[in-house]
Amino acid sequence: MRTREWQQIPWMLGCIVALLWGIECVNALLDHRLNRWGILPRTLAGLVGIPLSPFLHGSFTHLILNTVPLVTLGSFVAFYGVRLFLAVSLWITLLSGTALWLFGRSAYHVGASSVLFGYFGYLVARGWYERSVTALLVALLTLVLYGSIVWGVLPTRSYISWEGHLFGLLAGVLVARLGTPRQRDTSAPNLMAR
């Protein structure tokens, strides 16, 4: 990665965090009425939530819990390149959101946790599929720092979208599978432009 790209990463992630916090401030002032733009499974109105739900949160606490892992794991993904980060983020958002719209509980699903679970799945799976020293070290660091989040895919609390966590994780693994260059198999399709 070029020096210019390294310099773009903090700025880009800072803009994303500022956007999330700005939206949450407005949403809080509106008594969280913007959350109607989240994913409401199997409804026509809920389709708009597929791209919008990661930008909406149920409370400041919800956003605080998502911010640090989102920035950390997002930084790890951006380590592979800014364009790759944007492509991975888009694919995870669309794939996890669509699966959530198809199979989720009938409730409004909001929050960036599906994306951060997707980043986690992507980073670990990329280490598995690519098997380069760098990818394996990034995967190991991801597991050491955030391995315990996998418990979030279990239906432990009714107010937590465990389905969003699960579909985010699976979307990240799928994106890594389809978009990671493999040491032994160079004929496999690659979704990610470099």
C-alpha positions in Angstrom: 0.0 0.0 0.0 1.3 3.5 -0.9 1.9 6.2 1.7 -0.9 8.2 0.4 -3.3 5.4 1.0 -2.1 4.9 4.6 -2.8 8.6 5.2 -6.3 8.2 3.8 -7.3 5.4 6.3 -7.6 7.5 9.5 -9.4 10.3 7.6 -11.8 7.9 6.0 -12.6 6.0 9.2 -12.9 9.4 11.1 -15.5 10.6 8.5 -17.5 7.3 9.0 -17.4 7.7 12.8 -18.4 11.4 12.5 -21.3 10.5 10.2 -22.5 7.7 12.5 -22.4 10.0 15.5 -24.0 12.9 13.7 -26.9 10.7 12.6 -27.3 9.3 16.1 -27.5 12.9 17.5 -30.2 13.8 15.0 -31.9 10.4 15.7 -31.9 11.0 19.5 -33.4 14.5 19.0 -36.2 12.8 17.0 -36.8 10.2 19.7 -35.2 7.6 17.4 -37.9 7.9 14.8 -35.3 7.5 12.0 -35.0 3.8 13.0 -38.1 3.2 10.9 -35.6 3.3 8.0 -34.0 0.2 9.4 -34.5 -3.3 8.1 -38.1 -4.6 8.7 -37.9 -8.1 7.3 -40.2 -9.2 4.4 -41.8 -5.8 4.0 -41.4 -3.5 1.0 -40.6 -0.5 3.3 -37.9 -2.6 5.0 -35.9 -2.9 1.8 -34.6 0.6 2.2 -33.1 -0.5 5.4 -30.6 -2.8 3.7 -28.2 0.1 2.9 -29.3 2.4 5.6 -29.5 0.3 8.8 -25.8 0.3 9.6 -26.0 4.1 10.0 -28.8 3.9 12.5 -28.6 2.9 16.2 -31.0 2.3 19.0 -29.1 4.6 21.5 -25.8 6.2 22.2 -24.8 3.1 24.2 -25.5 1.0 21.1 -23.3 3.3 19.0 -20.5 3.4 21.6 -20.4 -0.4 21.7 -20.1 -0.5 17.9 -17.7 2.4 17.4 -14.4 1.0 18.7 -14.6 -2.5 17.1 -15.9 -1.0 13.9 -12.9 1.3 13.7 -10.4 -1.4 14.8 -11.7 -4.1 12.4 -12.3 -1.5 9.7 -8.6 -0.5 10.0 -7.5 -4.1 9.6 -9.6 -4.4 6.5 -8.3 -1.1 5.1 -4.8 -2.4 5.7 -5.3 -4.3 2.5 -6.3 -1.1 0.6 -8.9 1.6 0.6 -10.7 0.4 -2.5 -10.8 -3.1 -1.1 -12.2 -1.7 2.2 -15.0 0.1 0.4 -15.8 -3.0 -1.7 -15.8 -5.3 1.3 -18.0 -2.9 3.3 -20.5 -2.6 0.4 -20.7 -6.4 -0.2 -21.1 -7.1 3.6 -23.8 -4.5 3.9 -25.8 -5.7 0.9 -25.4 -9.5 1.6 -26.0 -9.4 5.4 -28.9 -6.9 4.9 -30.6 -9.0 2.3 -30.3 -12.1 4.3 -31.6 -10.3 7.4 -34.5 -8.9 5.3 -35.3 -12.5 4.1 -34.9 -14.4 7.3 -34.8 -12.0 10.3 -37.4 -11.6 13.0 -40.2 -9.2 12.4 -38.7 -6.2 14.1 -36.7 -3.2 13.1 -33.0 -4.1 12.8 -30.5 -1.3 13.1 -26.8 -0.8 13.9 -23.4 -1.2 12.4 -22.8 -4.5 14.2 -23.6 -6.6 11.1 -20.8 -4.8 9.3 -18.3 -5.2 12.1 -19.2 -8.9 12.4 -18.7 -9.0 8.6 -15.3 -7.5 9.0 -14.4 -10.1 11.7 -15.6 -12.9 9.4 -13.7 -11.5 6.4 -10.4 -11.0 8.2 -10.4 -14.5 9.8 -11.6 -16.2 6.6 -9.0 -14.2 4.5 -6.3 -15.6 6.7 -7.6 -19.1 6.1 -8.1 -18.8 2.3 -5.0 -16.7 1.5 -2.6 -18.3 3.9 0.1 -15.6 3.5 2.1 -14.7 6.6 0.5 -11.2 6.6 -3.1 -12.5 6.3 -2.5 -15.1 9.0 -1.1 -12.5 11.4 -4.0 -10.2 10.8 -6.4 -13.1 11.3 -4.7 -14.1 14.5 -4.7 -10.5 15.8 -8.4 -10.2 15.0 -9.1 -13.5 16.9 -7.1 -12.4 19.9 -8.7 -9.0 20.1 -12.3 -9.8 19.1 -12.7 -13.6 19.1 -15.3 -13.4 21.9 -17.7 -11.6 19.7 -18.7 -14.9 18.1 -21.0 -15.4 21.1 -23.1 -12.5 19.6 -24.5 -14.8 16.9 -26.5 -16.7 19.6 -30.0 -15.6 20.5 -29.3 -14.5 24.0 -31.3 -11.3 24.3 -34.5 -10.4 22.6 -33.5 -6.8 21.9 -30.2 -7.7 20.1 -30.3 -8.6 16.4 -28.3 -11.8 16.7 -29.5 -12.5 13.1 -27.7 -9.4 12.0 -24.6 -10.6 13.7 -24.8 -14.1 12.2 -25.6 -12.9 8.7 -22.8 -10.2 8.9 -20.3 -12.9 9.9 -21.4 -15.2 7.1 -21.3 -12.4 4.6 -17.8 -11.6 5.6 -16.7 -15.2 5.2 -18.4 -15.4 1.8 -16.8 -12.1 0.6 -13.4 -13.5 1.7 -14.0 -16.7 0.0 -14.9 -15.1 -3.3 -12.5 -12.2 -3.2 -9.3 -13.5 -1.7 -6.4 -14.5 -3.8 -5.4 -18.0 -2.8 -1.9 -19.4 -2.8 -2.7 -22.6 -4.7 -5.8 -21.7 -6.8 -5.4 -18.6 -9.0 -8.3 -19.6 -11.3 -11.0 -18.9 -8.7 -13.2 -15.8 -9.3 -12.2 -12.7 -7.5 -15.0 -10.1 -6.6 -12.6 -7.5 -5.2 -10.9 -5.0 -7.5 -7.4 -4.1 -6.3 
